[in-house]
Amino acid sequence: MNPQLLQIARFALVGGVNTATFYGCYLALHAWLPYYPAYVLAFGVSMVGSFFLNTYFTYRTRPTWRKFLLFPLTNLTNFVVTSVGVFVLVEWCGVGERIAPLLAAAAAIPVTYVLSRRILLTEGDPAADVPDTPAEPVRPTSAPGRPGPG
């Protein structure tokens, strides 16, 4: 499988695990806390979990304090992209209010992936060698003594 597609698949899997972790924590905390503190704590727990899953599993890199402190930017970016997306889809495109958040969240995945990749990978990380854009196809060259393609 293409290394970048594998990385994207791992990113999506981490997103699913992160969503389930958030929701499970939220429900557990909401049993003894009001909904908003439960929401904030669950969000924090899932963001920390997402950081470690993405560093170790998605990008196979070492976590650092710098990466940990920058990682919330991915969540902020996701929030901005999805919020603007929901507004544009509902107000300008006439998309239903129930489906708009799902479409906006899907649209935010590539943006969040690229940003998290830039934050979590540094030069020298093995996963940093996976290009952001697909590589150009390799053209066959001629073998010694044989004419090559025109």
C-alpha positions in Angstrom: 0.0 0.0 0.0 1.2 3.6 -0.7 2.9 4.9 2.5 0.9 8.1 2.4 -2.4 6.3 2.1 -1.4 4.0 4.9 -0.6 7.1 7.0 -4.0 8.7 6.1 -5.7 5.4 7.0 -4.0 5.3 10.4 -5.0 9.0 10.9 -8.6 8.2 10.2 -8.5 5.2 12.6 -7.0 7.4 15.3 -9.9 9.9 14.6 -12.4 7.1 15.2 -10.7 5.9 18.4 -10.5 9.6 19.5 -14.2 10.2 18.9 -15.1 7.0 20.8 -12.8 8.0 23.7 -14.2 11.5 23.9 -17.8 10.2 23.9 -17.1 7.5 26.5 -15.3 9.9 28.8 -18.0 12.5 28.3 -20.8 10.0 29.3 -18.8 8.7 32.3 -17.9 12.2 33.5 -21.4 13.4 32.9 -22.7 10.8 35.4 -21.2 13.0 38.2 -20.5 16.4 36.6 -22.7 18.9 34.8 -22.6 18.5 31.0 -20.2 21.4 30.2 -17.4 20.5 32.6 -17.8 16.8 31.5 -17.5 18.0 27.9 -14.3 20.1 28.5 -12.6 17.3 30.5 -13.5 14.7 28.0 -12.2 16.9 25.2 -8.9 17.4 27.0 -8.5 13.6 27.7 -9.3 12.8 24.1 -6.9 15.4 22.8 -4.0 14.1 24.9 -4.9 10.6 23.7 -5.0 11.8 20.1 -1.6 13.4 20.5 0.0 10.1 21.7 -1.8 7.9 19.2 -0.9 10.2 16.3 2.8 10.5 17.3 3.3 6.7 18.0 0.8 5.1 15.6 0.0 7.5 12.8 3.4 9.2 12.2 5.6 6.8 14.2 7.6 9.6 15.7 8.8 10.6 19.2 6.6 12.9 21.2 8.2 16.1 22.5 7.0 18.9 24.7 7.1 21.3 21.7 4.9 19.0 19.6 2.6 18.5 22.6 2.1 22.2 23.1 1.6 22.9 19.4 -0.8 20.0 18.9 -4.0 21.9 20.1 -3.6 24.0 17.0 -4.9 21.1 15.0 -8.1 21.0 17.1 -8.4 24.8 16.8 -8.0 24.6 13.1 -10.5 21.7 12.9 -13.0 23.8 14.9 -12.6 26.9 12.7 -12.8 24.9 9.4 -15.9 22.9 10.6 -17.6 26.0 12.1 -17.1 28.0 8.9 -18.1 25.0 6.9 -21.4 24.5 8.8 -22.3 28.1 8.3 -21.5 28.2 4.6 -23.3 24.9 4.0 -26.4 25.9 5.8 -26.7 29.6 5.0 -25.3 29.7 1.5 -25.7 26.3 0.1 -29.0 25.3 1.7 -27.7 22.1 3.2 -29.8 20.7 6.1 -28.7 21.5 9.6 -28.4 17.8 10.5 -26.1 16.8 7.7 -24.0 20.0 7.4 -21.8 19.2 10.5 -20.9 15.8 9.0 -20.0 17.3 5.6 -18.0 20.0 7.3 -16.2 17.5 9.5 -15.3 15.4 6.4 -14.0 18.5 4.7 -11.8 19.4 7.7 -10.0 16.0 7.8 -7.5 16.8 5.0 -6.7 20.2 6.6 -6.3 18.6 10.1 -4.2 15.8 8.6 -1.7 18.1 6.9 -1.5 20.4 10.0 -1.0 17.5 12.4 1.6 16.0 10.1 3.6 19.3 10.0 3.4 19.7 13.8 4.2 16.1 14.7 6.9 15.3 12.2 10.3 16.8 12.1 13.3 16.2 9.8 14.8 12.9 10.5 11.5 11.2 11.5 11.0 8.1 9.3 7.4 9.1 8.5 8.6 12.5 7.3 9.9 10.8 4.2 6.4 10.2 3.1 5.7 13.1 0.8 2.7 15.5 1.3 1.9 15.1 -2.4 1.9 11.9 -4.4 5.2 11.3 -6.1 5.5 11.6 -9.9 5.5 8.2 -11.6 8.9 6.7 -12.3 9.7 6.6 -16.0 11.5 3.5 -17.2 15.1 4.1 -18.3 16.9 2.0 -20.8 19.2 -0.8 -19.7 22.8 -0.6 -20.8 23.1 -1.5 -24.4 19.4 -1.2 -25.1 17.6 1.8 -26.6 15.3 3.5 -24.1 11.8 4.8 -24.7 11.5 7.8 -27.1 
